[in-house]
Amino acid sequence: MAETWNKKEREKKKKANKKEKAEKKQERKENSKPGGDLESMFAYLDENGNLSSKPPDPKKMIKVKAEDIEIGVPRQEALNPEDLIRTGIVTFFNHDKGYGFIKDQENQQSVFVHINATSEEIKENNKVSFEIEMGPKGANAVNVKLVR
């Protein structure tokens, strides 16, 4: 089978590329620096949080106990159940639709109340005790009871 001129040219180019690649590899080997010592690979943080090649000054070092580090949200202290109970006055209540609003006496905030959250029947201007629970649309009154 006879070789064509185009095939010979491609083979010449392949050989030239291989030779050029080998020369570049040899040049990189000759010019490369050895890995160096371990100390040159270290990076340090200074007191401002910036990277530096020098170790920080031991006089400026602050000792931190591992127990003092809080990761995430700190734990909430246990709440006293009596602190959650509030008093207020029913400002509006629609028995047909089963909802209304209570005005909190502590902060004058209007709180939504549903008939399912009441233990006894309530009317407008009744004084009630209740707890606040956050719902998808805001604060809701639960465990609503008449105060006598």
C-alpha positions as CSV (number, residue, x, y, z in Angstrom):
1,M,0.0,0.0,0.0
2,A,1.4,3.3,-1.0
3,E,1.7,6.2,1.5
4,T,0.2,9.5,0.4
5,W,1.9,12.8,0.7
6,N,-0.7,14.0,3.3
7,K,-0.1,11.0,5.5
8,K,3.7,11.6,5.6
9,E,3.2,15.3,6.5
10,R,0.9,14.3,9.5
11,E,3.5,11.8,10.8
12,K,6.3,14.5,10.5
13,K,4.1,16.9,12.5
14,K,3.4,14.2,15.2
15,K,7.1,13.5,15.6
16,A,7.9,17.2,15.8
17,N,5.2,17.7,18.5
18,K,6.6,14.8,20.5
19,K,10.1,16.1,20.3
20,E,8.9,19.6,21.3
21,K,7.0,18.2,24.3
22,A,10.0,16.2,25.5
23,E,12.2,19.3,25.2
24,K,9.7,21.4,27.3
25,K,9.6,18.6,29.9
26,Q,13.4,18.5,30.2
27,E,13.5,22.3,30.5
28,R,11.0,22.3,33.3
29,K,13.0,19.6,35.1
30,E,16.2,21.6,34.9
31,N,14.6,24.9,36.0
32,S,12.4,23.6,38.7
33,K,13.3,24.2,42.3
34,P,13.3,21.4,44.8
35,G,10.3,21.3,47.2
36,G,12.1,23.3,49.8
37,D,11.9,22.8,53.5
38,L,8.7,22.4,55.5
39,E,9.0,25.8,57.1
40,S,8.6,27.6,53.7
41,M,5.3,25.9,53.1
42,F,3.6,27.2,56.3
43,A,1.3,30.2,56.4
44,Y,0.4,32.0,59.6
45,L,-2.4,34.2,60.7
46,D,-1.5,37.4,62.5
47,E,-3.6,39.1,65.2
48,N,-5.7,40.9,62.5
49,G,-6.6,37.7,60.7
50,N,-4.3,38.3,57.7
51,L,-2.0,35.6,56.2
52,S,1.7,36.1,56.8
53,S,4.9,34.1,56.3
54,K,6.2,34.9,59.8
55,P,4.8,33.3,62.9
56,P,2.8,35.5,65.2
57,D,4.3,37.2,68.3
58,P,3.8,35.0,71.3
59,K,3.3,38.0,73.6
60,K,0.1,39.0,71.7
61,M,-1.3,35.5,71.9
62,I,-4.6,35.1,73.7
63,K,-5.5,31.8,75.4
64,V,-9.0,30.5,74.6
65,K,-10.6,27.5,76.3
66,A,-12.4,25.1,74.0
67,E,-15.4,25.0,76.4
68,D,-15.9,28.8,75.9
69,I,-16.4,28.5,72.2
70,E,-20.0,28.5,71.2
71,I,-20.8,27.1,67.7
72,G,-24.3,28.0,66.4
73,V,-27.1,29.5,68.4
74,P,-26.6,29.6,72.2
75,R,-28.9,27.5,74.3
76,Q,-32.0,29.3,75.5
77,E,-32.6,29.4,79.2
78,A,-35.7,27.5,80.5
79,L,-38.7,29.8,80.7
80,N,-40.9,30.0,83.7
81,P,-44.5,28.9,82.6
82,E,-46.0,31.8,84.7
83,D,-44.1,34.3,82.6
84,L,-45.8,33.1,79.4
85,I,-49.3,33.6,80.7
86,R,-50.6,37.1,79.8
87,T,-53.9,39.0,80.5
88,G,-55.9,41.1,78.1
89,I,-59.3,42.3,77.1
90,V,-61.3,40.9,74.2
91,T,-61.7,43.9,71.8
92,F,-63.6,42.0,69.0
93,F,-65.0,38.5,68.7
94,N,-67.3,37.2,65.9
95,H,-69.1,34.0,67.1
96,D,-70.4,33.3,63.6
97,K,-66.9,33.1,62.1
98,G,-65.2,31.9,65.2
99,Y,-62.3,34.4,65.6
100,G,-61.5,37.6,67.3
101,F,-58.8,39.8,68.8
102,I,-57.4,40.3,72.3
103,K,-55.6,43.5,73.4
104,D,-52.6,42.5,75.6
105,Q,-52.5,44.6,78.7
106,E,-48.7,44.4,79.0
107,N,-47.7,45.8,75.6
108,Q,-51.1,46.9,74.1
109,Q,-50.5,44.5,71.2
110,S,-53.6,43.1,69.4
111,V,-53.4,39.2,69.3
112,F,-55.5,37.0,67.1
113,V,-57.7,34.3,68.8
114,H,-59.6,31.4,67.3
115,I,-62.6,29.8,68.9
116,N,-60.7,26.5,69.1
117,A,-58.1,28.1,71.4
118,T,-60.7,29.0,74.0
119,S,-61.8,26.8,76.8
120,E,-65.0,28.8,77.6
121,E,-67.2,31.1,75.7
122,I,-65.8,34.7,75.5
123,K,-67.5,38.0,74.5
124,E,-66.2,41.5,73.8
125,N,-64.8,43.4,76.8
126,N,-64.2,40.2,78.8
127,K,-60.9,40.1,80.7
128,V,-59.0,36.9,79.8
129,S,-55.7,35.1,80.4
130,F,-53.9,33.6,77.5
131,E,-50.5,32.4,76.1
132,I,-49.0,33.6,72.9
133,E,-47.9,31.2,70.2
134,M,-46.4,32.2,66.9
135,G,-48.3,31.0,63.9
136,P,-47.6,31.3,60.1
137,K,-49.3,34.8,60.0
138,G,-48.1,36.1,63.4
139,A,-49.0,35.9,67.1
140,N,-52.0,33.7,68.1
141,A,-53.6,33.5,71.5
142,V,-53.9,29.9,72.9
143,N,-55.3,28.5,76.2
144,V,-57.7,31.5,76.5
145,K,-59.6,31.5,79.8
146,L,-61.9,34.0,81.4
147,V,-60.5,35.9,84.4
148,R,-63.0,36.4,87.2
